[in-house]
């Protein structure tokens, strides 16, 4: 109940304007949600930071993570191993994973959109058996509460659903709620800055589960633009701070240590590039690596295709 109350308070604090009409336009640059015909605006999409702009889109994405040594941390990736949790049969030293997801977003009103995402995970543990199957899904909405010619700020709310089989490491075995603030500022015609702040709150879970704050800052620069094709290098810094929870680590002597995960901070740097083809299609490829002593995975690769309809 306390966790549900926390999420409710965050939602109330972050979305005071929901249900109220946006200010009417009073001239160029006035704060207002963008009308439908202006929703495809560049250069606003990066690689790892969520797109602030509500759009009609379909996205195919693949993530490849390697040497993930603390997947039970706060039950953010998958839950505690058996017999004390619903997770893998044996404690794990490290896992590799491949996540393949399909994301669908639909505008339902000016400045509002809803979305759903689901897919398949292939897990390759060191000690447990490999397994491939449906991963956890998520649904949510966006509300762009402030937008003008130079910036957009959006409230996003996402609910993660335990559709993956936790006993094979394909999901967390609990519902999680995530309010978020997303932003994008156009510095010049070709340079944009994106930011995000998310609060991930597990509902139930074992004593390992705990809240995680994620934050990110990114730069996108249109290096080449001929009107129909645009090539943009992208740099992003993504951080996670675990506020509470626990994690397990398999020690060299074969014993399992249970450690307090609260206070852990992980920072990754992501380098990538996006190729926009016209105003509808977009391809992204990027690589990320941990730069802190504590980490999730050692490195990760992402490729995606996005179609705006």
TIDO-550017 format. One record per residue (C-alpha): residue number from 1; residue in one letter; x, y, z. Coordinates in Angstrom, 3 decimals, decimal comma. Example, Ala and Ser with C-alpha at 12.3 -4.5 7.8 and 13.67 -1.06 7.14 Angstrom:
2
ATOM   num   residu       east      north         up
ATOM     1        A     12,300     -4,500      7,800
ATOM     2        S     13,670     -1,060      7,140
***
This chain:
309
ATOM   num   residu       east      north         up
ATOM     1        X      0,000      0,000      0,000
ATOM     2        X      2,862      2,382      0,821
ATOM     3        X      4,363      1,809     -2,626
ATOM     4        X      1,045      2,473     -4,327
ATOM     5        X      0,652      5,676     -2,313
ATOM     6        X      4,156      6,805     -3,331
ATOM     7        X      3,345      6,347     -7,015
ATOM     8        X      0,036      8,148     -6,619
ATOM     9        X      1,723     11,125     -4,986
ATOM    10        X      4,347     11,280     -7,724
ATOM    11        X      1,655     11,147    -10,374
ATOM    12        X     -0,305     13,932     -8,700
ATOM    13        X      2,783     16,109     -8,347
ATOM    14        X      4,009     15,592    -11,885
ATOM    15        X      0,722     16,087    -13,702
ATOM    16        X     -1,132     19,054    -12,216
ATOM    17        X     -2,456     20,122    -15,608
ATOM    18        X     -4,114     16,878    -16,724
ATOM    19        X     -7,711     17,432    -17,625
ATOM    20        X     -7,216     21,195    -18,075
ATOM    21        X     -7,116     22,782    -21,505
ATOM    22        X     -3,741     23,992    -22,708
ATOM    23        X     -3,183     27,735    -23,125
ATOM    24        X     -4,319     29,064    -26,445
ATOM    25        X     -1,708     30,291    -28,900
ATOM    26        X     -0,963     33,987    -28,573
ATOM    27        X      1,823     34,215    -31,152
ATOM    28        X      5,010     32,593    -32,307
ATOM    29        X      6,695     30,641    -29,547
ATOM    30        X      3,669     30,614    -27,218
ATOM    31        X      3,428     27,575    -24,923
ATOM    32        X      0,885     25,173    -26,341
ATOM    33        X      0,627     21,483    -27,197
ATOM    34        X      1,504     20,950    -30,857
ATOM    35        X     -1,391     20,285    -33,232
ATOM    36        X     -1,469     17,006    -35,127
ATOM    37        X      0,103     18,355    -38,320
ATOM    38        X      3,168     19,590    -36,383
ATOM    39        X      3,899     16,400    -34,473
ATOM    40        X      6,657     15,250    -36,832
ATOM    41        X      9,328     17,791    -35,901
ATOM    42        X     13,067     17,232    -36,103
ATOM    43        X     15,587     16,780    -34,572
ATOM    44        X     13,811     15,420    -31,501
ATOM    45        X     14,507     11,673    -31,347
ATOM    46        X     17,709     10,180    -29,949
ATOM    47        X     18,515      6,557    -29,102
ATOM    48        X     18,051      5,681    -25,409
ATOM    49        X     16,224      8,690    -23,992
ATOM    50        X     12,477      8,376    -24,587
ATOM    51        X     11,031     10,593    -27,307
ATOM    52        X      9,214     13,509    -25,665
ATOM    53        X      7,004     14,177    -28,668
ATOM    54        X      3,663     12,299    -28,823
ATOM    55        X      3,588     10,749    -32,307
ATOM    56        X      1,920      8,050    -34,359
ATOM    57        X      4,700      5,488    -34,642
ATOM    58        X      5,628      1,833    -34,919
ATOM    59        X      9,095      0,885    -33,661
ATOM    60        X     11,088     -2,336    -33,921
ATOM    61        X     14,040     -2,535    -31,528
ATOM    62        X     16,736     -5,042    -30,600
ATOM    63        X     19,012     -4,760    -27,545
ATOM    64        X     22,033     -7,003    -26,961
ATOM    65        X     23,494     -6,907    -23,433
ATOM    66        X     26,647     -8,674    -22,279
ATOM    67        X     28,152     -9,745    -18,955
ATOM    68        X     25,218     -8,707    -16,754
ATOM    69        X     26,440     -9,683    -13,285
ATOM    70        X     23,709     -8,254    -11,033
ATOM    71        X     20,388     -8,983    -12,803
ATOM    72        X     18,566     -9,468     -9,476
ATOM    73        X     19,437     -5,950     -8,233
ATOM    74        X     16,177     -4,397     -6,939
ATOM    75        X     14,401     -6,944     -9,223
ATOM    76        X     14,770     -4,398    -12,009
ATOM    77        X     15,683     -7,015    -14,638
ATOM    78        X     14,514    -10,310    -13,138
ATOM    79        X     13,654    -11,549     -9,612
ATOM    80        X     15,479    -13,364     -6,857
ATOM    81        X     16,470    -16,972     -7,629
ATOM    82        X     14,707    -19,954     -6,145
ATOM    83        X     13,904    -21,247     -3,578
ATOM    84        X     13,396    -17,865     -1,868
ATOM    85        X     12,193    -16,125     -5,018
ATOM    86        X     10,363    -16,917     -8,272
ATOM    87        X     13,452    -16,541    -10,480
ATOM    88        X     16,039    -18,856    -12,018
ATOM    89        X     16,645    -22,291    -10,445
ATOM    90        X     20,209    -21,433     -9,421
ATOM    91        X     21,985    -18,171     -8,494
ATOM    92        X     23,737    -16,798    -11,544
ATOM    93        X     27,263    -15,511    -12,091
ATOM    94        X     26,455    -13,465    -15,217
ATOM    95        X     23,990    -13,431    -18,108
ATOM    96        X     23,861    -12,172    -21,673
ATOM    97        X     20,519    -11,196    -23,156
ATOM    98        X     18,821    -10,202    -26,388
ATOM    99        X     15,541     -8,261    -26,207
ATOM   100        X     13,430     -7,885    -29,359
ATOM   101        X     10,490     -5,515    -28,915
ATOM   102        X      7,640     -4,029    -30,920
ATOM   103        X      6,324     -0,615    -29,804
ATOM   104        X      3,110      0,998    -31,023
ATOM   105        X      2,076      4,583    -30,207
ATOM   106        X     -1,110      6,390    -31,255
ATOM   107        X     -2,143     10,041    -30,857
ATOM   108        X     -5,616     10,228    -29,294
ATOM   109        X     -5,868     14,036    -28,997
ATOM   110        X     -3,571     17,034    -29,530
ATOM   111        X     -0,632     16,571    -27,119
ATOM   112        X     -1,873     13,135    -25,947
ATOM   113        X     -0,827      9,651    -27,032
ATOM   114        X     -1,109      6,098    -25,748
ATOM   115        X      1,383      3,291    -26,324
ATOM   116        X      1,995     -0,423    -25,829
ATOM   117        X      5,204     -2,430    -26,065
ATOM   118        X      5,993     -6,132    -25,937
ATOM   119        X      8,375     -8,676    -27,332
ATOM   120        X     10,716    -11,604    -26,854
ATOM   121        X     13,788    -12,118    -24,677
ATOM   122        X     16,580    -14,621    -25,264
ATOM   123        X     18,537    -15,215    -22,041
ATOM   124        X     21,990    -16,813    -22,038
ATOM   125        X     23,112    -17,451    -18,431
ATOM   126        X     26,503    -18,834    -17,449
ATOM   127        X     25,108    -21,531    -15,151
ATOM   128        X     21,388    -21,922    -15,816
ATOM   129        X     19,847    -23,131    -19,062
ATOM   130        X     19,357    -20,817    -22,010
ATOM   131        X     15,761    -19,830    -22,656
ATOM   132        X     13,794    -17,755    -25,151
ATOM   133        X     10,211    -16,580    -24,748
ATOM   134        X      7,825    -13,687    -24,225
ATOM   135        X      9,229    -10,855    -22,094
ATOM   136        X      7,393     -8,393    -19,848
ATOM   137        X      5,100     -5,973    -21,692
ATOM   138        X      4,312     -2,349    -20,855
ATOM   139        X      1,551      0,163    -21,607
ATOM   140        X      1,187      3,859    -20,931
ATOM   141        X      0,491      7,376    -22,146
ATOM   142        X      2,198     10,698    -22,911
ATOM   143        X      0,951     14,238    -22,333
ATOM   144        X      2,927     17,161    -23,801
ATOM   145        X      2,049     19,880    -21,316
ATOM   146        X      4,425     22,511    -22,731
ATOM   147        X      5,497     22,969    -26,348
ATOM   148        X      6,661     25,789    -28,592
ATOM   149        X      9,015     26,253    -31,526
ATOM   150        X     12,102     25,501    -29,422
ATOM   151        X     11,190     23,009    -26,701
ATOM   152        X      8,745     20,363    -25,585
ATOM   153        X      8,122     18,949    -22,100
ATOM   154        X      6,053     15,822    -21,587
ATOM   155        X      4,686     13,754    -18,751
ATOM   156        X      4,820     10,028    -19,423
ATOM   157        X      3,339      7,212    -17,376
ATOM   158        X      4,216      3,574    -17,988
ATOM   159        X      3,008      0,359    -16,347
ATOM   160        X      5,125     -2,781    -16,721
ATOM   161        X      3,153     -6,040    -16,776
ATOM   162        X      4,575     -9,434    -15,668
ATOM   163        X      3,934    -11,286    -18,938
ATOM   164        X      7,403    -12,879    -19,049
ATOM   165        X      8,204    -16,173    -17,317
ATOM   166        X     10,253    -15,137    -14,294
ATOM   167        X     11,469    -18,677    -13,604
ATOM   168        X     13,400    -18,484    -16,896
ATOM   169        X     14,649    -14,908    -16,362
ATOM   170        X     12,250    -13,400    -18,895
ATOM   171        X     10,462    -11,003    -16,529
ATOM   172        X     10,290     -9,560    -13,029
ATOM   173        X      7,168    -11,399    -11,749
ATOM   174        X      5,600     -8,148    -10,544
ATOM   175        X      3,843     -5,034    -11,815
ATOM   176        X      5,955     -1,866    -11,880
ATOM   177        X      4,810      1,746    -12,312
ATOM   178        X      6,970      4,469    -13,824
ATOM   179        X      6,044      8,176    -13,965
ATOM   180        X      8,525     10,186    -16,017
ATOM   181        X      9,335     13,687    -17,208
ATOM   182        X     10,706     13,955    -20,771
ATOM   183        X     12,100     17,051    -22,452
ATOM   184        X     13,699     18,257    -25,654
ATOM   185        X     15,218     21,681    -26,380
ATOM   186        X     16,242     22,793    -29,864
ATOM   187        X     19,440     24,792    -29,395
ATOM   188        X     19,973     25,468    -33,102
ATOM   189        X     18,381     24,201    -36,306
ATOM   190        X     20,667     21,145    -36,186
ATOM   191        X     21,507     20,717    -32,484
ATOM   192        X     19,068     19,374    -29,916
ATOM   193        X     19,321     18,467    -26,218
ATOM   194        X     17,084     15,768    -24,702
ATOM   195        X     16,518     14,889    -21,045
ATOM   196        X     14,510     12,431    -18,998
ATOM   197        X     13,782     11,682    -15,355
ATOM   198        X     11,956      8,455    -14,440
ATOM   199        X     10,904      6,873    -11,166
ATOM   200        X     10,457      3,073    -11,367
ATOM   201        X      8,408      1,621     -8,505
ATOM   202        X      7,883     -2,155     -8,189
ATOM   203        X      4,562     -3,316     -6,790
ATOM   204        X      4,971     -6,378     -4,551
ATOM   205        X      7,980     -8,478     -5,560
ATOM   206        X     10,272    -10,132     -3,020
ATOM   207        X     12,432     -8,397     -0,422
ATOM   208        X     14,900     -7,757     -3,269
ATOM   209        X     12,528     -5,344     -5,036
ATOM   210        X     13,169     -1,629     -4,635
ATOM   211        X     12,583      1,689     -6,414
ATOM   212        X     15,015      2,926     -9,055
ATOM   213        X     15,445      6,474    -10,380
ATOM   214        X     16,643      6,759    -13,972
ATOM   215        X     17,902     10,010    -15,484
ATOM   216        X     19,473     10,912    -18,788
ATOM   217        X     20,888     13,756    -20,859
ATOM   218        X     21,610     13,543    -24,571
ATOM   219        X     22,826     15,549    -27,571
ATOM   220        X     21,838     15,096    -31,206
ATOM   221        X     23,496     16,998    -34,050
ATOM   222        X     22,325     16,856    -37,668
ATOM   223        X     25,706     16,489    -39,321
ATOM   224        X     24,327     16,000    -42,814
ATOM   225        X     20,932     17,046    -44,186
ATOM   226        X     19,950     17,221    -47,833
ATOM   227        X     16,251     17,713    -47,178
ATOM   228        X     15,225     14,064    -47,547
ATOM   229        X     18,041     12,280    -45,684
ATOM   230        X     19,517     13,319    -42,362
ATOM   231        X     22,460     11,773    -40,534
ATOM   232        X     22,837     12,655    -36,855
ATOM   233        X     25,528     11,482    -34,390
ATOM   234        X     24,077     11,071    -30,881
ATOM   235        X     25,724     11,137    -27,449
ATOM   236        X     23,814     10,193    -24,282
ATOM   237        X     24,621      9,736    -20,595
ATOM   238        X     22,158      7,508    -18,712
ATOM   239        X     22,192      6,965    -14,954
ATOM   240        X     20,316      4,769    -12,509
ATOM   241        X     20,181      5,244     -8,731
ATOM   242        X     18,763      2,363     -6,697
ATOM   243        X     16,938      3,749     -3,670
ATOM   244        X     16,222      0,474     -1,872
ATOM   245        X     16,207     -3,282     -2,333
ATOM   246        X     18,764     -6,064     -2,396
ATOM   247        X     20,835     -8,080     -4,847
ATOM   248        X     22,602    -11,445     -4,957
ATOM   249        X     26,136    -12,138     -6,131
ATOM   250        X     27,715    -15,536     -6,716
ATOM   251        X     31,094    -15,575     -5,001
ATOM   252        X     34,247    -17,376     -6,296
ATOM   253        X     33,868    -20,104     -3,646
ATOM   254        X     30,371    -20,941     -4,903
ATOM   255        X     28,438    -19,278     -2,082
ATOM   256        X     25,779    -16,645     -2,717
ATOM   257        X     26,079    -13,268     -1,004
ATOM   258        X     22,952    -11,146     -0,478
ATOM   259        X     23,829     -7,455     -0,429
ATOM   260        X     21,972     -4,207      0,173
ATOM   261        X     21,396     -2,530     -3,222
ATOM   262        X     20,196      0,820     -1,833
ATOM   263        X     22,516      3,686     -2,719
ATOM   264        X     23,958      1,998     -5,817
ATOM   265        X     24,457      4,332     -8,796
ATOM   266        X     25,252      3,185    -12,329
ATOM   267        X     26,140      5,501    -15,235
ATOM   268        X     26,410      4,455    -18,881
ATOM   269        X     27,663      6,450    -21,846
ATOM   270        X     25,916      5,761    -25,150
ATOM   271        X     27,289      6,631    -28,582
ATOM   272        X     25,221      6,158    -31,703
ATOM   273        X     23,798      7,678    -34,850
ATOM   274        X     20,386      8,061    -36,453
ATOM   275        X     19,573      8,127    -40,150
ATOM   276        X     16,246      9,789    -40,971
ATOM   277        X     14,791      8,876    -44,342
ATOM   278        X     12,300     11,544    -45,323
ATOM   279        X      9,852     12,503    -42,584
ATOM   280        X      8,617      8,993    -41,789
ATOM   281        X     11,365      6,363    -41,546
ATOM   282        X     14,344      6,349    -39,183
ATOM   283        X     17,178      3,925    -38,389
ATOM   284        X     19,284      4,000    -35,212
ATOM   285        X     22,358      2,064    -34,086
ATOM   286        X     24,249      2,673    -30,858
ATOM   287        X     26,648      1,229    -28,301
ATOM   288        X     26,692      1,763    -24,542
ATOM   289        X     29,184      0,976    -21,795
ATOM   290        X     29,264      1,443    -18,042
ATOM   291        X     31,682      4,100    -16,763
ATOM   292        X     31,108      3,500    -13,043
ATOM   293        X     32,458      0,735    -10,842
ATOM   294        X     28,928     -0,520    -10,245
ATOM   295        X     27,074     -1,511    -13,397
ATOM   296        X     24,217     -3,520    -14,844
ATOM   297        X     25,726     -5,036    -18,003
ATOM   298        X     29,287     -4,459    -19,202
ATOM   299        X     28,163     -3,156    -22,596
ATOM   300        X     25,056     -3,072    -24,764
ATOM   301        X     24,218     -2,690    -28,452
ATOM   302        X     20,931     -1,280    -29,771
ATOM   303        X     19,476     -1,179    -33,271
ATOM   304        X     15,990      0,027    -34,169
ATOM   305        X     13,700      0,990    -37,012
ATOM   306        X     10,970      3,573    -36,500
ATOM   307        X      8,085      4,375    -38,835
ATOM   308        X      5,922      7,478    -38,278
ATOM   309        X      2,475      6,994    -39,773
***
